[in-house]
């Protein structure tokens, strides 16, 4: 390596190291981050130049709502023996307290509901009895017997006139005739015979009864709501979720085949857990930042029957109704 080449390389390394030091000095930044009450502060220092940037970040959880609510609903039934169980009237209601965790266009709702089904039903059932009828007939038989009681003699006298050619005159003679007379006696004899006939009848009993069915559930909903429209003070949410219900009180009836009667349904014949799927459309009118009015038409699709067997409420309930609520924001 010549002296010229060595000098060239030293100059190259010197320039390279100087450039690296200058660059390193310019890129040595001091960054301080401070978050206070949702304020994000950034400070960057380049030599003697200070750049200050303030960014306001909105919180992800905007508000928490508490909503007392209540409403009435109707029930349609699937897998119900509608021929033998006829709904006469119903008064079903729901009372609850909801908690909403509101984000941007999305909120999660949960709470605690008291739901009661009050239905008056007409129950029809059939049972068969075999009845035996005993009929006794008396049959009369008459027999006539003949008997001779003895012989009697009857004497008959009569005259007979004839012309005697010898005497050349009419001659009258008296003739005596003896007749044997037999007396015949007839006797009627009546005999009686008793005959018993058995008749079997099949009787079908058609019975109709009215009973009141009551089911009270404590329910916990988990509903996901998405804001589909907002205009001024009015906003609309579409909701989808599940409801878990626990049976706390009931009054239901079944047919007792042994006694041919309707009796109270035993507790073991009822399901304690009643799940369902929730669909709703919620309208919310906001009076101010703290108070809103909620109107929520909904449909709840049942996933299992209330009872297991019998002519009780043996079917899957599907509810539809309207809830009203007052919404308090925090």
LUMSEKOL-349984 format. One record per residue: residue number from 1; residue in one letter; chain; x, y, z of N, C-alpha, C in turn. Coordinates in steps of 0.1 Angstrom, whole numbers, padded with zeros to 4 digits. Atoms other than C-alpha are relative to their C-alpha. Layout:
MINU num residuo cadena  n.xx  n.yy  n.zz ca.xx ca.yy ca.zz  c.xx  c.yy  c.zz
MINU NUM       A      A     X     Y     Z     X     Y     Z     X     Y     Z
...
//
This chain:
MINU num residuo cadena  n.xx  n.yy  n.zz ca.xx ca.yy ca.zz  c.xx  c.yy  c.zz
MINU   1       X      A  0009 -0012  0000  0000  0000  0000  0009  0012  0000
MINU   2       X      A -0008 -0012  0001  0014  0034 -0010 -0004  0010  0010
MINU   3       X      A  0003 -0011 -0010  0015  0065  0012 -0013  0007 -0004
MINU   4       X      A  0012 -0007  0005 -0011  0081 -0011 -0013 -0007  0003
MINU   5       X      A  0012  0008 -0003 -0035  0053 -0006 -0004  0000  0015
MINU   6       X      A  0002  0000 -0014 -0030  0053  0031 -0006  0013  0005
MINU   7       X      A  0005 -0013 -0004 -0037  0090  0034 -0015  0001 -0005
MINU   8       X      A  0013 -0001  0005 -0068  0086  0013 -0010 -0008  0009
MINU   9       X      A  0009  0008 -0009 -0082  0058  0035 -0002  0007  0014
MINU  10       X      A  0001 -0006 -0013 -0074  0078  0067 -0010  0012 -0001
MINU  11       X      A  0009 -0011  0002 -0093  0108  0052 -0014 -0006  0000
MINU  12       X      A  0013  0006  0002 -0122  0085  0043 -0006 -0004  0014
MINU  13       X      A  0004  0004 -0013 -0124  0070  0078 -0003  0012  0009
MINU  14       X      A  0002 -0012 -0008 -0122  0105  0094 -0013  0006 -0004
MINU  15       X      A  0012 -0006  0004 -0150  0118  0073 -0012 -0009  0004
MINU  16       X      A  0011  0009 -0004 -0171  0087  0080 -0003  0001  0015
MINU  17       X      A  0002 -0001 -0015 -0166  0089  0118 -0006  0014  0003
MINU  18       X      A  0005 -0013 -0003 -0173  0127  0118 -0015  0001 -0004
MINU  19       X      A  0014  0000  0004 -0205  0122  0098 -0009 -0008  0010
MINU  20       X      A  0008  0009 -0010 -0216  0094  0122 -0002  0007  0013
MINU  21       X      A  0001 -0007 -0012 -0209  0116  0152 -0010  0012 -0001
MINU  22       X      A  0009 -0011  0002 -0228  0145  0138 -0015 -0005 -0001
MINU  23       X      A  0013  0006  0001 -0257  0123  0128 -0005 -0005  0014
MINU  24       X      A  0004  0005 -0014 -0257  0107  0163 -0004  0012  0009
MINU  25       X      A  0003 -0011 -0008 -0257  0141  0179 -0013  0006 -0004
MINU  26       X      A  0012 -0006  0005 -0286  0153  0158 -0012 -0009  0004
MINU  27       X      A  0011  0010 -0002 -0307  0121  0165 -0001 -0004  0015
MINU  28       X      A  0001  0002 -0015 -0301  0121  0203 -0012  0008  0005
MINU  29       X      A  0013 -0007 -0004 -0338  0129  0213 -0003 -0004  0015
MINU  30       X      A  0005  0002 -0014 -0351  0133  0248 -0015  0000 -0001
MINU  31       X      A  0015  0001  0001 -0388  0120  0249 -0005 -0002  0014
MINU  32       X      A  0007  0001 -0012 -0409  0125  0279 -0015 -0002 -0002
MINU  33       X      A  0014  0003  0002 -0444  0111  0282 -0007  0002  0013
MINU  34       X      A  0008 -0002 -0012 -0469  0122  0307 -0015 -0001 -0003
MINU  35       X      A  0015  0001  0003 -0506  0111  0308 -0007  0004  0013
MINU  36       X      A  0008 -0005 -0011 -0529  0130  0330 -0014  0004 -0005
MINU  37       X      A  0014 -0004  0004 -0567  0131  0327 -0002 -0001 -0015
MINU  38       X      A  0001  0002  0014 -0565  0117  0292  0007  0010 -0009
MINU  39       X      A -0008 -0009  0008 -0539  0142  0280  0013 -0007 -0003
MINU  40       X      A -0012  0007  0005 -0510  0127  0260  0010  0011 -0004
MINU  41       X      A -0010 -0011  0003 -0479  0151  0260  0013 -0007 -0005
MINU  42       X      A -0013  0005  0005 -0448  0145  0239  0009  0012 -0002
MINU  43       X      A -0010 -0011  0002 -0416  0166  0240  0012 -0006 -0006
MINU  44       X      A -0012  0004  0008 -0388  0161  0215  0010  0011 -0001
MINU  45       X      A -0011 -0011  0001 -0355  0180  0216  0010 -0004 -0010
MINU  46       X      A -0010  0001  0010 -0333  0183  0185  0010  0011  0002
MINU  47       X      A -0010 -0010 -0003 -0301  0202  0195 -0007  0012  0008
MINU  48       X      A  0007 -0011 -0007 -0317  0236  0204 -0014  0002 -0005
MINU  49       X      A  0014 -0001  0005 -0350  0230  0187 -0009 -0009  0008
MINU  50       X      A  0010  0007 -0008 -0379  0220  0209 -0013 -0001 -0007
MINU  51       X      A  0013  0002  0006 -0410  0204  0194 -0010 -0005  0010
MINU  52       X      A  0009  0003 -0011 -0440  0202  0217 -0014 -0003 -0007
MINU  53       X      A  0012  0005  0007 -0471  0182  0206 -0010 -0005  0011
MINU  54       X      A  0010  0004 -0009 -0503  0178  0226 -0012 -0007 -0007
MINU  55       X      A  0011  0008  0006 -0528  0150  0216 -0010 -0003  0011
MINU  56       X      A  0011  0003 -0009 -0562  0147  0233 -0006 -0014 -0005
MINU  57       X      A  0005  0014  0002 -0573  0110  0235 -0014 -0001  0007
MINU  58       X      A  0013  0003 -0006 -0610  0101  0240  0000 -0013  0007
MINU  59       X      A  0000  0013 -0007 -0616  0073  0266 -0008 -0010 -0008
MINU  60       X      A  0007  0011  0007 -0627  0040  0252 -0014 -0002  0006
MINU  61       X      A  0013  0002 -0007 -0654  0036  0278 -0006  0014  0003
MINU  62       X      A  0005 -0013 -0001 -0675  0067  0274 -0009  0002  0012
MINU  63       X      A  0009 -0002 -0011 -0702  0062  0300 -0006 -0014  0005
MINU  64       X      A  0007  0012 -0006 -0720  0037  0323 -0014  0004  0003
MINU  65       X      A  0014 -0003 -0002 -0758  0036  0323 -0007 -0010  0010
MINU  66       X      A  0008  0008 -0008 -0782  0023  0349 -0015  0003 -0005
MINU  67       X      A  0013 -0001  0006 -0817  0016  0335 -0010 -0009  0008
MINU  68       X      A  0012  0008 -0005 -0848  0005  0356 -0010 -0001 -0012
MINU  69       X      A  0009  0003  0011 -0872 -0011  0331 -0011 -0009  0004
MINU  70       X      A  0011  0009 -0001 -0904 -0030  0328 -0008 -0001 -0012
MINU  71       X      A  0008  0001  0012 -0929 -0042  0303 -0008 -0013  0000
MINU  72       X      A  0009  0012  0002 -0955 -0067  0291  0004 -0008 -0012
MINU  73       X      A -0004  0007  0011 -0950 -0095  0267 -0011 -0011 -0002
MINU  74       X      A  0008  0012  0004 -0969 -0123  0249  0009 -0012 -0003
MINU  75       X      A -0007  0013  0002 -0959 -0159  0244 -0006 -0008 -0011
MINU  76       X      A  0004  0010  0009 -0961 -0182  0215  0008 -0013  0003
MINU  77       X      A -0005  0013 -0005 -0954 -0219  0220  0003 -0009 -0012
MINU  78       X      A -0003  0011  0009 -0937 -0245  0199  0001 -0013  0007
MINU  79       X      A  0000  0013 -0005 -0940 -0282  0204 -0010 -0001  0012
MINU  80       X      A  0010  0001 -0011 -0972 -0277  0225 -0012 -0007 -0006
MINU  81       X      A  0012  0007  0004 -1002 -0300  0223 -0012  0009  0000
MINU  82       X      A  0011 -0010  0000 -1026 -0273  0212 -0014 -0006  0000
MINU  83       X      A  0013  0006  0000 -1054 -0298  0208 -0006 -0002  0014
MINU  84       X      A  0005  0003 -0014 -1056 -0306  0245  0003  0012  0009
MINU  85       X      A -0004 -0012 -0009 -1041 -0273  0259 -0004  0012 -0008
MINU  86       X      A  0005 -0012  0007 -1059 -0241  0249  0002  0012  0009
MINU  87       X      A -0003 -0012 -0008 -1047 -0207  0261 -0013  0009  0000
MINU  88       X      A  0012 -0008 -0002 -1076 -0187  0275  0004  0015  0001
MINU  89       X      A -0004 -0014 -0002 -1058 -0155  0287  0014 -0001  0006
MINU  90       X      A -0014  0000 -0006 -1023 -0144  0298  0003  0015  0004
MINU  91       X      A -0005 -0013 -0004 -1008 -0115  0317  0015 -0002  0004
MINU  92       X      A -0014  0003 -0002 -0970 -0118  0314  0007  0014  0001
MINU  93       X      A -0007 -0013 -0002 -0946 -0091  0327  0014 -0003  0003
MINU  94       X      A -0014  0001 -0003 -0910 -0084  0332  0005  0013  0006
MINU  95       X      A -0005 -0012 -0008 -0893 -0060  0357  0015 -0002  0001
MINU  96       X      A -0015  0002 -0001 -0855 -0054  0357  0008  0012  0002
MINU  97       X      A -0009 -0011 -0002 -0825 -0033  0363  0012 -0003 -0009
MINU  98       X      A -0010  0003  0010 -0800 -0030  0334  0012  0009  0003
MINU  99       X      A -0012 -0008 -0001 -0764 -0018  0334  0006  0000 -0014
MINU 100       X      A -0006 -0001  0014 -0749 -0005  0300  0014  0005  0001
MINU 101       X      A -0014 -0005  0002 -0712 -0001  0293  0001  0005 -0014
MINU 102       X      A  0001 -0007  0013 -0712  0024  0264  0014  0003 -0005
MINU 103       X      A -0012 -0004  0007 -0683  0027  0240 -0003  0009 -0011
MINU 104       X      A  0003 -0009  0010 -0683  0045  0207 -0014 -0003 -0007
MINU 105       X      A  0013  0004  0006 -0710  0028  0186 -0005 -0013  0005
MINU 106       X      A  0002  0013 -0005 -0712 -0002  0207 -0002  0001  0015
MINU 107       X      A  0002  0001 -0014 -0725 -0011  0242 -0003 -0014  0004
MINU 108       X      A  0003  0013 -0006 -0727 -0042  0264 -0010  0002  0011
MINU 109       X      A  0010 -0001 -0010 -0758 -0046  0285 -0001 -0013  0008
MINU 110       X      A  0003  0012 -0009 -0764 -0069  0315 -0009  0005  0011
MINU 111       X      A  0009 -0004 -0011 -0785 -0068  0346 -0007 -0012  0007
MINU 112       X      A  0008  0010 -0007 -0811 -0087  0366 -0014  0003 -0002
MINU 113       X      A  0015 -0001  0004 -0847 -0093  0355 -0008 -0010  0008
MINU 114       X      A  0010  0008 -0006 -0877 -0107  0372 -0011 -0002 -0010
MINU 115       X      A  0009  0003  0011 -0899 -0124  0346 -0010 -0010  0005
MINU 116       X      A  0011  0009 -0004 -0933 -0140  0353 -0010 -0002 -0011
MINU 117       X      A  0010  0004  0010 -0956 -0159  0330 -0013 -0004  0008
MINU 118       X      A  0013  0003 -0006 -0993 -0159  0341 -0010 -0004 -0011
MINU 119       X      A  0009  0005  0011 -1015 -0180  0318 -0011 -0008  0006
MINU 120       X      A  0012  0008 -0004 -1050 -0194  0322 -0003 -0009 -0012
MINU 121       X      A  0001  0010  0011 -1054 -0226  0302 -0011 -0009  0002
MINU 122       X      A  0011  0010  0000 -1082 -0249  0293  0006 -0014 -0004
MINU 123       X      A -0006  0013  0002 -1071 -0285  0296 -0011 -0010 -0003
MINU 124       X      A  0009  0010  0004 -1089 -0313  0278  0007 -0014  0001
MINU 125       X      A -0006  0014  0000 -1082 -0350  0285 -0011 -0010  0000
MINU 126       X      A  0010  0011  0001 -1099 -0383  0280  0005 -0012  0008
MINU 127       X      A -0004  0013 -0006 -1100 -0415  0300 -0012 -0009 -0002
MINU 128       X      A  0010  0011  0004 -1119 -0448  0294 -0003 -0009  0012
MINU 129       X      A  0004  0010 -0010 -1139 -0469  0318 -0008 -0011 -0007
MINU 130       X      A  0008  0012  0005 -1153 -0504  0311 -0010 -0003  0010
MINU 131       X      A  0011  0002 -0009 -1187 -0507  0327 -0007 -0013 -0004
MINU 132       X      A  0008  0012  0002 -1205 -0541  0331 -0014  0001  0006
MINU 133       X      A  0014 -0001 -0004 -1243 -0543  0333 -0005 -0014  0001
MINU 134       X      A  0006  0013 -0002 -1261 -0573  0347 -0015  0001 -0002
MINU 135       X      A  0015  0000  0003 -1296 -0580  0333 -0005 -0014  0003
MINU 136       X      A  0006  0012 -0004 -1317 -0607  0349 -0014 -0002 -0006
MINU 137       X      A  0013  0003  0006 -1346 -0622  0329 -0006 -0013  0006
MINU 138       X      A  0007  0012 -0005 -1373 -0646  0343 -0009 -0005 -0012
MINU 139       X      A  0007  0006  0011 -1386 -0670  0316 -0010 -0010  0006
MINU 140       X      A  0011  0009 -0005 -1420 -0687  0323 -0004 -0010 -0011
MINU 141       X      A  0004  0011  0009 -1429 -0721  0308 -0012 -0007  0006
MINU 142       X      A  0013  0006 -0004 -1465 -0735  0309 -0001 -0014 -0006
MINU 143       X      A  0002  0014  0004 -1472 -0773  0308 -0014 -0004  0004
MINU 144       X      A  0014  0005 -0003 -1508 -0788  0305  0000 -0015  0000
MINU 145       X      A  0001  0014 -0002 -1513 -0823  0318 -0015 -0005  0001
MINU 146       X      A  0014  0005  0000 -1545 -0844  0312 -0001 -0013  0008
MINU 147       X      A  0002  0012 -0009 -1559 -0870  0337 -0015 -0003  0000
MINU 148       X      A  0014  0005  0000 -1591 -0892  0337 -0003 -0002  0015
MINU 149       X      A  0003  0002 -0014 -1609 -0891  0370 -0009 -0012  0003
MINU 150       X      A  0008  0012 -0002 -1632 -0922  0365 -0011 -0001 -0011
MINU 151       X      A  0010  0004  0010 -1662 -0938  0346 -0014  0002  0006
MINU 152       X      A  0014 -0001 -0005 -1699 -0929  0350 -0009 -0006 -0011
MINU 153       X      A  0009  0006  0009 -1729 -0947  0334 -0012  0009 -0002
MINU 154       X      A  0012 -0008  0004 -1757 -0929  0316 -0010 -0009 -0007
MINU 155       X      A  0010  0009  0007 -1789 -0948  0307 -0009  0009 -0008
MINU 156       X      A  0008 -0007  0010 -1808 -0936  0277 -0011 -0009 -0004
MINU 157       X      A  0011  0008  0005 -1843 -0948  0268 -0007  0008 -0011
MINU 158       X      A  0007 -0006  0011 -1860 -0942  0235 -0009 -0011 -0006
MINU 159       X      A  0010  0009  0006 -1889 -0958  0216  0003 -0001 -0015
MINU 160       X      A -0002  0002  0014 -1888 -0972  0181 -0013 -0007 -0005
MINU 161       X      A  0012  0005  0006 -1919 -0979  0159  0003 -0005 -0013
MINU 162       X      A -0001  0006  0013 -1921 -1002  0130 -0013 -0007 -0003
MINU 163       X      A  0012  0006  0005 -1948 -1020  0109  0002 -0015  0000
MINU 164       X      A -0001  0014  0000 -1953 -1056  0117 -0009 -0006 -0010
MINU 165       X      A  0008  0006  0011 -1965 -1075  0087 -0008 -0012  0004
MINU 166       X      A  0008  0012 -0005 -1976 -1105  0107 -0013  0005  0007
MINU 167       X      A  0012 -0006 -0008 -1998 -1084  0130 -0007  0009 -0009
MINU 168       X      A  0006 -0010  0009 -2005 -1061  0102 -0004  0013  0007
MINU 169       X      A  0002 -0012 -0008 -2001 -1032  0125  0014  0006  0004
MINU 170       X      A -0013 -0006 -0005 -1975 -1007  0138  0003 -0005  0014
MINU 171       X      A -0004  0005 -0013 -1956 -1019  0168  0010  0010  0005
MINU 172       X      A -0009 -0009 -0007 -1938 -0996  0192  0007 -0007  0011
MINU 173       X      A -0007  0007 -0011 -1910 -1009  0214  0009  0011  0007
MINU 174       X      A -0009 -0009 -0008 -1889 -0992  0241  0014 -0006  0001
MINU 175       X      A -0014  0005  0000 -1851 -0995  0239  0007  0008  0011
MINU 176       X      A -0008 -0006 -0011 -1829 -0988  0269  0015 -0002 -0004
MINU 177       X      A -0014  0000  0004 -1792 -0979  0261  0009  0005  0012
MINU 178       X      A -0009 -0004 -0011 -1764 -0977  0287  0013  0005 -0006
MINU 179       X      A -0012 -0007  0006 -1735 -0952  0279  0011  0001  0011
MINU 180       X      A -0011 -0002 -0010 -1701 -0952  0297  0007  0014 -0003
MINU 181       X      A -0005 -0014  0001 -1689 -0916  0303  0013  0001  0008
MINU 182       X      A -0013 -0002 -0007 -1652 -0909  0311  0002  0015  0002
MINU 183       X      A -0002 -0014 -0004 -1643 -0875  0329  0015  0002 -0001
MINU 184       X      A -0014 -0003  0002 -1610 -0860  0317  0003  0014  0006
MINU 185       X      A -0004 -0012 -0007 -1592 -0834  0339  0013  0005 -0006
MINU 186       X      A -0012 -0006  0005 -1566 -0810  0325  0006  0009  0011
MINU 187       X      A -0007 -0008 -0010 -1539 -0794  0348  0011  0008 -0007
MINU 188       X      A -0010 -0010  0005 -1518 -0763  0338  0011  0002  0010
MINU 189       X      A -0012 -0001 -0008 -1483 -0763  0353  0009  0011 -0005
MINU 190       X      A -0009 -0010  0004 -1462 -0731  0351  0013 -0001  0007
MINU 191       X      A -0014  0001 -0006 -1424 -0733  0356  0007  0013 -0003
MINU 192       X      A -0007 -0013  0002 -1401 -0702  0360  0015 -0003  0000
MINU 193       X      A -0015  0002  0002 -1364 -0701  0349  0006  0014  0001
MINU 194       X      A -0007 -0013 -0001 -1340 -0672  0359  0012 -0001 -0009
MINU 195       X      A -0011 -0001  0009 -1315 -0662  0332  0007  0014  0002
MINU 196       X      A -0008 -0012 -0002 -1287 -0636  0339  0009  0003 -0012
MINU 197       X      A -0008 -0004  0011 -1271 -0617  0310  0009  0012  0004
MINU 198       X      A -0010 -0010 -0003 -1239 -0596  0313  0003  0008 -0012
MINU 199       X      A -0003 -0008  0011 -1234 -0566  0291  0012  0010  0003
MINU 200       X      A -0012 -0009 -0002 -1200 -0547  0288 -0001  0012 -0008
MINU 201       X      A  0001 -0013  0006 -1200 -0510  0280  0014  0007  0001
MINU 202       X      A -0012 -0009 -0001 -1169 -0489  0271 -0004  0014  0000
MINU 203       X      A  0004 -0014 -0001 -1173 -0454  0283  0012  0009 -0001
MINU 204       X      A -0011 -0009  0002 -1150 -0426  0271 -0005  0013  0007
MINU 205       X      A  0004 -0012 -0007 -1151 -0396  0295  0008  0012 -0006
MINU 206       X      A -0006 -0012  0005 -1143 -0362  0279 -0001  0011  0011
MINU 207       X      A -0001 -0009 -0011 -1132 -0338  0306  0007  0013 -0004
MINU 208       X      A -0006 -0013  0002 -1125 -0301  0304  0002  0008  0013
MINU 209       X      A -0002 -0007 -0013 -1109 -0280  0332  0008  0012 -0003
MINU 210       X      A -0008 -0013  0001 -1095 -0245  0337  0010  0000  0011
MINU 211       X      A -0011 -0002 -0010 -1062 -0240  0355  0008  0012 -0003
MINU 212       X      A -0009 -0011  0001 -1039 -0211  0361  0015 -0005  0002
MINU 213       X      A -0014  0003  0000 -1002 -0216  0353  0008  0012  0003
MINU 214       X      A -0009 -0011 -0004 -0976 -0194  0369  0015 -0005  0000
MINU 215       X      A -0015  0003  0000 -0938 -0194  0362  0007  0013  0003
MINU 216       X      A -0008 -0012 -0003 -0915 -0169  0378  0015 -0004 -0001
MINU 217       X      A -0015  0003  0002 -0878 -0167  0367  0008  0013  0004
MINU 218       X      A -0010 -0010 -0002 -0848 -0147  0378  0010 -0001 -0012
MINU 219       X      A -0008  0001  0013 -0829 -0139  0345  0011  0010  0000
MINU 220       X      A -0012 -0009  0002 -0795 -0125  0337  0003  0001 -0015
MINU 221       X      A -0002 -0001  0014 -0791 -0111  0302  0015  0005 -0003
MINU 222       X      A -0013 -0005  0006 -0759 -0105  0282 -0003  0004 -0014
MINU 223       X      A  0005 -0005  0013 -0768 -0083  0252  0011  0009 -0006
MINU 224       X      A -0009 -0009  0008 -0745 -0067  0226 -0008  0009 -0009
MINU 225       X      A  0007 -0010  0008 -0759 -0035  0211  0009  0008 -0009
MINU 226       X      A -0008 -0008  0010 -0747 -0017  0180 -0009  0011 -0005
MINU 227       X      A  0007 -0012  0004 -0757  0018  0172 -0001  0001 -0015
MINU 228       X      A  0002  0000  0015 -0772  0019  0137 -0004  0014 -0005
MINU 229       X      A  0004 -0014  0005 -0785  0055  0136  0000  0009  0012
MINU 230       X      A  0001 -0010 -0010 -0782  0087  0156 -0003  0013 -0007
MINU 231       X      A  0004 -0012  0006 -0799  0119  0148 -0006  0009  0012
MINU 232       X      A  0003 -0009 -0011 -0800  0148  0173 -0001 -0007  0013
MINU 233       X      A  0001  0007 -0013 -0813  0134  0206 -0005 -0014 -0001
MINU 234       X      A  0006  0013  0002 -0826  0102  0191  0010 -0009 -0006
MINU 235       X      A -0009  0010  0005 -0805  0071  0186 -0007 -0014  0000
MINU 236       X      A  0006  0013  0001 -0813  0035  0176  0011 -0010  0001
MINU 237       X      A -0010  0011 -0002 -0795  0003  0186 -0007 -0014 -0004
MINU 238       X      A  0004  0014  0003 -0798 -0033  0173  0007 -0009  0010
MINU 239       X      A -0006  0008 -0011 -0793 -0059  0200 -0001 -0015 -0003
MINU 240       X      A -0001  0015  0001 -0783 -0096  0201  0007 -0005  0012
MINU 241       X      A -0006  0006 -0012 -0776 -0117  0231 -0007 -0012  0005
MINU 242       X      A  0005  0012 -0006 -0785 -0145  0254 -0006  0003  0014
MINU 243       X      A  0006 -0002 -0013 -0806 -0148  0286  0000 -0013  0007
MINU 244       X      A  0000  0012 -0009 -0801 -0173  0314 -0010  0002  0011
MINU 245       X      A  0010 -0001 -0010 -0832 -0179  0335  0000 -0011  0010
MINU 246       X      A  0001  0009 -0011 -0835 -0196  0369 -0014  0000  0006
MINU 247       X      A  0014  0001 -0005 -0869 -0209  0380  0000  0002  0016
MINU 248       X      A  0000 -0002 -0014 -0877 -0196  0415 -0014 -0003  0006
MINU 249       X      A  0014  0003 -0005 -0915 -0202  0418 -0008 -0005 -0012
MINU 250       X      A  0008  0005  0010 -0941 -0221  0398 -0013 -0005  0005
MINU 251       X      A  0013  0006 -0003 -0977 -0233  0397 -0004 -0006 -0013
MINU 252       X      A  0004  0007  0013 -0984 -0259  0370 -0006 -0014  0003
MINU 253       X      A  0009  0012 -0003 -1006 -0290  0366  0003 -0010 -0011
MINU 254       X      A -0001  0011  0009 -1004 -0324  0350 -0012 -0010  0002
MINU 255       X      A  0011  0010 -0001 -1029 -0353  0344  0005 -0012  0008
MINU 256       X      A -0003  0012 -0008 -1028 -0381  0370 -0008 -0011 -0006
MINU 257       X      A  0007  0011  0007 -1037 -0412  0350 -0006 -0010  0009
MINU 258       X      A  0005  0010 -0009 -1042 -0434  0380 -0013  0005  0006
MINU 259       X      A  0013 -0005 -0006 -1069 -0411  0395 -0009  0007 -0010
MINU 260       X      A  0007 -0007  0010 -1081 -0396  0363 -0004  0014  0004
MINU 261       X      A  0002 -0014 -0006 -1077 -0361  0377  0013  0009 -0004
MINU 262       X      A -0011 -0009  0002 -1055 -0330  0373  0006  0004  0013
MINU 263       X      A -0007 -0003 -0013 -1029 -0325  0400  0011  0010 -0002
MINU 264       X      A -0012 -0010  0001 -1001 -0300  0408  0012 -0008 -0005
MINU 265       X      A -0012  0006  0006 -0970 -0308  0388  0011 -0001  0010
MINU 266       X      A -0012  0001 -0010 -0941 -0322  0410  0011  0009 -0004
MINU 267       X      A -0011 -0009  0003 -0910 -0300  0412  0010 -0007 -0009
MINU 268       X      A -0010  0006  0009 -0888 -0326  0395 -0005 -0001 -0015
MINU 269       X      A  0005  0000  0014 -0910 -0324  0364  0003  0013 -0007
MINU 270       X      A -0003 -0013  0006 -0899 -0288  0358  0015  0002 -0002
MINU 271       X      A -0014 -0003  0002 -0866 -0276  0343  0003  0013  0008
MINU 272       X      A -0004 -0011 -0008 -0848 -0252  0366  0006  0011 -0008
MINU 273       X      A -0008 -0010  0008 -0827 -0235  0339 -0008  0002 -0014
MINU 274       X      A  0007 -0004  0013 -0844 -0217  0309  0008  0010 -0008
MINU 275       X      A -0007 -0009  0008 -0821 -0203  0283 -0008  0005 -0012
MINU 276       X      A  0007 -0005  0012 -0832 -0181  0253  0010  0009 -0007
MINU 277       X      A -0007 -0009  0009 -0818 -0160  0225 -0008  0013 -0001
MINU 278       X      A  0006 -0013  0000 -0825 -0122  0225  0003  0008 -0012
MINU 279       X      A -0001 -0009  0012 -0832 -0100  0195 -0008  0013  0004
MINU 280       X      A  0007 -0012 -0004 -0841 -0063  0200  0003  0011 -0009
MINU 281       X      A -0002 -0012  0007 -0844 -0029  0184 -0003  0011  0011
MINU 282       X      A  0001 -0009 -0011 -0838 -0001  0209  0000  0014 -0005
MINU 283       X      A  0001 -0015  0003 -0849  0036  0205  0003  0007  0013
MINU 284       X      A -0004 -0007 -0012 -0833  0060  0229 -0001  0015 -0002
MINU 285       X      A  0001 -0014  0001 -0843  0096  0234  0007  0007  0011
MINU 286       X      A -0009 -0006 -0011 -0818  0117  0253 -0005  0014  0003
MINU 287       X      A  0005 -0013 -0005 -0833  0145  0274  0012  0010  0003
MINU 288       X      A -0013 -0008 -0003 -0798  0157  0286  0011 -0010  0001
MINU 289       X      A -0012  0009 -0001 -0764  0142  0293 -0002 -0011  0010
MINU 290       X      A  0002  0009 -0011 -0777  0123  0323 -0013 -0009 -0001
MINU 291       X      A  0014  0006  0000 -0813  0113  0315 -0004 -0003 -0014
MINU 292       X      A  0006  0004  0013 -0828  0093  0286 -0012 -0009  0002
MINU 293       X      A  0012  0009  0000 -0860  0074  0278  0003 -0011 -0010
MINU 294       X      A -0003  0012  0008 -0857  0038  0264 -0013 -0006 -0004
MINU 295       X      A  0011  0008  0005 -0882  0020  0243  0006 -0012 -0008
MINU 296       X      A -0007  0012  0006 -0872 -0016  0233 -0010 -0011 -0004
MINU 297       X      A  0007  0012  0005 -0894 -0039  0212  0010 -0012 -0002
MINU 298       X      A -0009  0011  0000 -0879 -0074  0214 -0007 -0013 -0003
MINU 299       X      A  0005  0014  0002 -0882 -0111  0206  0010 -0009  0006
MINU 300       X      A -0009  0010 -0008 -0868 -0139  0228 -0004 -0014 -0005
MINU 301       X      A  0002  0014  0005 -0864 -0173  0212  0004 -0010  0010
MINU 302       X      A -0003  0010 -0010 -0867 -0201  0238  0008 -0012 -0006
MINU 303       X      A -0009  0011  0004 -0842 -0230  0237 -0004 -0013  0007
MINU 304       X      A  0004  0012 -0006 -0860 -0255  0259 -0014  0002  0007
MINU 305       X      A  0013  0000 -0005 -0894 -0264  0274  0000  0004  0015
MINU 306       X      A  0001 -0003 -0014 -0906 -0252  0308 -0001 -0013  0009
MINU 307       X      A  0002  0013 -0008 -0917 -0287  0320  0004 -0011 -0009
MINU 308       X      A -0005  0012  0007 -0906 -0322  0311 -0011 -0008 -0006
MINU 309       X      A  0010  0009  0005 -0938 -0342  0307 -0014  0006  0005
MINU 310       X      A  0014 -0003 -0005 -0976 -0341  0313 -0007  0011 -0009
MINU 311       X      A  0007 -0010  0007 -1002 -0316  0302  0002  0013  0006
MINU 312       X      A -0003 -0014 -0005 -0986 -0287  0320  0004  0008 -0012
MINU 313       X      A -0005 -0008  0010 -0969 -0260  0301  0012 -0007 -0007
MINU 314       X      A -0009  0009  0006 -0952 -0286  0280  0003  0005 -0014
MINU 315       X      A -0003 -0006  0013 -0937 -0266  0252  0011  0010  0002
MINU 316       X      A -0010 -0010  0000 -0910 -0241  0243 -0005  0014 -0002
MINU 317       X      A  0006 -0014  0001 -0919 -0204  0250  0009  0009 -0009
MINU 318       X      A -0007 -0010  0008 -0910 -0177  0225 -0007  0013  0004
MINU 319       X      A  0006 -0012 -0005 -0916 -0142  0239  0002  0011 -0009
MINU 320       X      A -0001 -0013  0007 -0923 -0109  0222 -0008  0010  0007
MINU 321       X      A  0006 -0011 -0007 -0931 -0076  0237  0008  0013 -0001
MINU 322       X      A -0006 -0013  0000 -0920 -0041  0245  0004  0004  0015
MINU 323       X      A -0005 -0005 -0013 -0898 -0028  0274  0001  0015  0000
MINU 324       X      A -0002 -0015 -0002 -0898  0008  0288  0010  0002  0011
MINU 325       X      A -0010 -0002 -0010 -0870  0022  0308  0004  0015  0001
MINU 326       X      A -0006 -0013 -0003 -0855  0054  0323  0015 -0002  0002
MINU 327       X      A -0015  0002  0000 -0817  0056  0316  0007  0011  0007
MINU 328       X      A -0008 -0009 -0007 -0794  0073  0340  0015 -0002 -0003
MINU 329       X      A -0014  0001  0005 -0758  0080  0327  0009  0006  0011
MINU 330       X      A -0010 -0004 -0010 -0727  0083  0349  0013  0003 -0008
//
